[in-house]
Amino acid sequence: MDRLLKVTEVAALWGVDKQTVYRALWAKDLPFVDLAAPGAKKARIRIRTSAAEAYIAQRESAAAA
């Protein structure tokens, strides 16, 4: 089972600033789960480990092409 990572954890995994992760989320290139209650004012974004790894693999293959 995948772990659900916080944005800061994904940023640490990738070795980037958390804004880089947010850009991937906003571009809809990185799928996420929002654990906030319906109607909540603030999102509780979590990213599956497999999604974070797949995003990096996709970027690596695009860079190699």
TAPEJO-V149170 format. One record per residue. PSI is psi in whole degrees, -180 to 180 (* if undefined). NEAR is the number of other ideal C-beta (glycine too) atoms within 8 Angstrom. D_FIRST is the distance of its C-alpha to the first C-alpha in Angstrom with 2 decimals. Layout:
# TAPEJO-V149170
psi = <PSI | PSI>
near = <NEAR | NEAR>
d_first = <D_FIRST | D_FIRST>
This chain:
# TAPEJO-V149170
psi = <137 | 144 | 150 | 120 | 147 | 162 | -43 | -33 | -39 | -42 | -43 | -41 | -43 | -18 | 37 | 175 | 152 | -24 | -30 | -41 | -45 | -38 | -40 | -38 | -48 | -33 | -4 | 29 | -17 | 110 | 149 | 169 | 134 | 115 | 5 | 151 | 149 | 132 | 0 | 148 | -23 | 134 | 152 | 80 | 133 | 143 | 131 | 143 | -43 | -35 | -41 | -41 | -39 | -38 | -45 | -42 | -40 | -44 | -39 | -42 | -34 | -36 | -30 | -20 | *>
near = <2 | 7 | 6 | 9 | 12 | 8 | 12 | 7 | 8 | 12 | 12 | 7 | 8 | 10 | 4 | 7 | 5 | 9 | 6 | 10 | 14 | 9 | 8 | 10 | 13 | 6 | 7 | 5 | 6 | 12 | 5 | 9 | 8 | 8 | 7 | 8 | 4 | 4 | 3 | 8 | 2 | 5 | 6 | 8 | 11 | 11 | 17 | 12 | 10 | 7 | 12 | 14 | 8 | 8 | 11 | 9 | 8 | 8 | 8 | 8 | 8 | 7 | 6 | 5 | 4>
d_first = <0.00 | 3.80 | 6.59 | 9.47 | 12.54 | 16.16 | 18.73 | 20.33 | 17.27 | 16.91 | 20.68 | 20.59 | 18.02 | 20.34 | 23.47 | 24.95 | 26.27 | 24.19 | 26.68 | 25.45 | 21.96 | 23.77 | 25.88 | 22.94 | 21.70 | 25.28 | 25.82 | 22.84 | 21.59 | 18.30 | 16.31 | 15.36 | 14.79 | 17.78 | 17.24 | 21.03 | 23.02 | 25.05 | 28.21 | 27.09 | 29.02 | 26.29 | 22.89 | 19.77 | 17.93 | 14.31 | 12.86 | 9.38 | 9.31 | 9.45 | 12.34 | 14.12 | 14.07 | 15.23 | 17.93 | 19.27 | 19.36 | 21.26 | 23.63 | 24.30 | 25.21 | 27.39 | 29.15 | 29.86 | 31.42>
